[in-house]
């Protein structure tokens, strides 16, 4: 039997039933304006699980929300019985309805995969071979694990991933910590808008320091005064990012950071021109410095060579040699 088309009052719908809804943080402004002016043009798909039960939303959750926001009391709908549309069929219908009209965000993809696996007992092979392609995801086991974990994170982490202020792998890393640590870490990563590569560097520093010093991320960030750096009005976003990176690196490598600071101060005292570059051995674990000299004329070479010769008499050179 085909679904019945009728006008359904909102009081007939289970508004808090999200069994088949995959949409996360929808953009509603344009739809809300449209519904306010002309009402709902495309019928919702609703399912009645039993004779006396309220109707479940299968397709059209955003249209329903727009109706609530604009004061409409009813909607046009296609109503299915439980016999006509099983839960699994309803969920797949909702999935394809969304795929046909927009790109899904990461949280929505995670919720779909997790529900297919946990509620409808789809095996990993089927999810990898069929649904990863539908969701434009690489068909790998780690993909299922990552997106499934994302779907279980708290809303603040999910929202940061969807908004693009937090890389997925960083959100999963933060999600493994306690609530106090999650809040502190989320503030840092979203406040600085840390990109993927820099986020990996921060994660490595924080993990290694916490393991070495037996402390929590929240305690570490407080001890380093990171919140104060974020609140510094005189610093731009990139400057704050570099400041936090510097304090984390200094905390992770205190001796190396001291060597680097002494090296930079000594080089500044030598007052070498920018055409002369002086580089230390990696991690100061060698016995030689490297000098690079750029020139285009004989006179420039003579001039820069004399500057290097003069530097051999400067006391700052003694500091540099002590670092080796």
N, C-alpha and C positions, 0 to 999 in steps of 0.2 A: 504494500500500500504506500502511496506517495505521501510526503508530508502535507499537512494541512496549512494553507495560508490563511492567517487571520490577524486581526488587530489585538495585541496583547497588552493588558495593563501592566505597569511596572510592579504593582502589588502581587502579580501572579508569578513573578520571576524571583528566584533565589539570588539576590544581589550579592551576597557574600560567598557564593559558591564559585570557586575558581578551578574546578576540576579540569576544564578544557582550555583555560585561558593561559596563553604563553606570553602575552605582551608584557613588557617590563618598561616602566617609565615612558609611556607614550607621549608624543607631542600632540596636544589637544587644541591649541588655539584656533587653527584654521577650521578643523572639524566642528568645534564648538560654535564658531560664527556661522557656519553653513547650516547646522541643525537649528540654530536660533532663528534663522531667516526662512528656511524652506522645509524644516523637519527632516526626518529620516527617509532618504530616497531608496536605499537598498535594504531589503528585509533582513532581519537577524535570523540566525538559525538557532532554534531552541530545542531542547530535549526534555521530555517528561519521563523521569525514571520510574514512576508508578502513578497510578490513577489519582491519588490524593496529594502527591508531592508537588512542590513548586517547580517551575521550569528551570532547567540548567542552560546557561549560555554556552553555545558551541562556537558560533562565529558572530562577531559584531560587538565585542565587549567595549570597544572605544565609542561606537555609536550609542550604546546604552549609557555609558558614562556621560557623554555629551547631552543626552536627554535629561539625565538627572541634574546636570549643571545648569541647564536652560529651562527647567521647569516643566518639561513634557511629562505627561502622565501615562503615555502608552507608545507602543512601537509596532510597525508592521513586521510580521515574522512568519517563517516557515517552521512549523512545530512537528517534531518527530516523536513517536512513541519509543519506548525502550526496545521494543521488538523490531522496529524499523531501523534503529541506529544503536548499536552496542556502544559501550564506553570506548572501546578501542577504535571503532569506526569514527566515533565522534572526535576523538583526539586527533586522528589522522586527517579528518576533514578540517579541523581547526588549523593544523599544521600547514596543509597545502593552501588553505585560504590566506594565511599570512605570507607564505612564500610567493604566492602569485601577485602580491601587490606591493611588497617592500622588502628591504634587506633586514635581516634579523640581527640584533646586537648579540654580544658575547654571552650575556646572562640568559637571554632567551634560548640560545642554542644549548647552553648547559642545562637549563630546565627541561628542555625537550628530550635530550639524551638521557638525563637521569630518570625522567618519568617513563620513558620507553623501557628502560632497563629495570627499574624497580617495580613499577606498577603493572606493566604489560609483559614483563618477563622476556624481553627481547635479548638474545644472546649477543655477546660482543662482536662476533663475526658478522652478524647481520647489521649491527649498528655501524661497523666500520665500512662494510661493503655497500650498503644502501643509503644510510642516513647521513653519514659524513659527507658524501657527495652532494646530497640535497642541501645540506647546511653549509656547503663550501668550506669544509674543514679537511685537513690532511687525514687520511685513513690510517691513523697510528694509535696504538694502545695508550700512549701517553696523552694523546688528544682527549680520549674518553675520560681518563683520570683527571686531567686538568679542568676540563669543562664541567665534569660532574662535581668536582670540589668547589668550583666557582659558584655553582647553583646552591650550595649549602652555606656560603659565607653570609655574614650579616649585611644588611642593606647598605651601610655606609661604604663598605669595600666594593660591593657590586656596583653601586652608583659611580664610584670613582673610576672603575674600569670602563663602564659605558660612556662616561663623560670624557674619557681619554686622558685623565689626570693621573692614572696609575696603570703601569703595565700589568698584564695578567699574571705573569710569573711572580711579580712582586706582591700582588694582592694575595696570592696563594701562600706565599712565604709569611706575610703579615698575619694571615688568618690562622696560622698554626700557633701563634702566641696567645698569652692570656689577655684579658680585656684591657687592662691598664697599658700593656705594651702595644696592643693594637691601636689604641687611641693615639699614643705618642708617635708611633711610626707613621700612621696615616697622616697626622698633622705635618710631619716632615716631608714625606714624599709628595703629597698633594700640594702643600704650600710652596714647594720649590719647583713643582712640575718637572720632576726628574724623569729624563728619558730612559729608554731601555738599557743602554750600555752603562750610563752613569748609575742607574739603579742597581745593576749587578755589582758594580764596584762598592756602592754603599752597603749592600747586603753582605758582601764578603767582609768588609771592615767590621760591621756590627756583629756578625756571627763570630768572627775570630776573636774580637775583643771580649765579648761576653763569655765565650768559652774559656779564654785565658784568665780573665779576672773574676770569673764566677759571679757575674752580675746580670741583671735583666736589661733589655733595651731601654726601658723607661728610665731606669736608674742611670744608665750610661749617658743618655741624651741630656738628662737633667744635670749631671756632673759636668758635662762639656759645655753647658750653657747654650744649647742649640736653639731653644725657644727664644732666647734673647737675640740671637742672630737673626732669626726670622722676623722679629719685631723691629729690627733696626731700620728706621725710616730713611736714613741716609744712603742705604745700600739698594742697588737695583736688584732685580730678580737674579740675573746671572752672577752678580757679585755675592749675593747671599748663598747661591748654590756653591760657588767656589770656596766661600768661607767655611761652610759646613763640611765640604770635602776636605779642606785643609785640616780642620780640627779632628776629623775622624782619622785621617791618615797619620797625623801626629800621635794620636792615641794608639793607633795600631803599630806604628813604627817610631817610637820615641827617640831612639838613638840615631836612626837614619835621618829623621826630621831635624835633629840637632845638627848633624853633619851638613845637611843641605842648607840650613839657615846660615851656618858659619861660612860655608862655601860662597853663598850668594853675597853675604856681607863683604867678604874678602875681595870678590871679583868687582864689586862696586867701588871699593877703595882703590883698585888698580886703575880705574877710569879708562878702560880700554874702549876704543871706538867700536861702533856696532859691526864694522867689517871684520873684527877679530872675535871669534867665538871660542870660548874655553869650556871644555866639557870634562867632567870627572869620570872615572871608571864606574860602571854600573854598580850601584849600591855601595860605592866606595870600597869595593873589594878587589881593587887592582893596585898597581904600583905606578901608573902613569896617567897624566892628563893628556887630552887631545886638543890641539889648537887648529882651528880652521880659519883661513885668511882669505878674504875676497878682494880682488883688485882687477883693474882693467888697464892700468898704465904702469910703466916702469917707476914713475915718480911715486905713485900710490904704494907700490910694493916697498920702495925704500922707506917711505914715511911710516908704514905700519910695522916694518921690520925694526925700525928705530924705537917705536913705541913698545914693542915686545922686549927689546933690549933694555929699555929704561925700566920696564916692569921687574926685571931680574934684581933690581936694587931696592925694590919697595918691600917694606916689612910685611905687607899683606901676603906676599909670596911665601913667607915663612909659615903663615897660618895655613895656606893651601897645602904646603908640603907636609905639615903635621897631620893633616886629615888622611893621608895615604897610609 
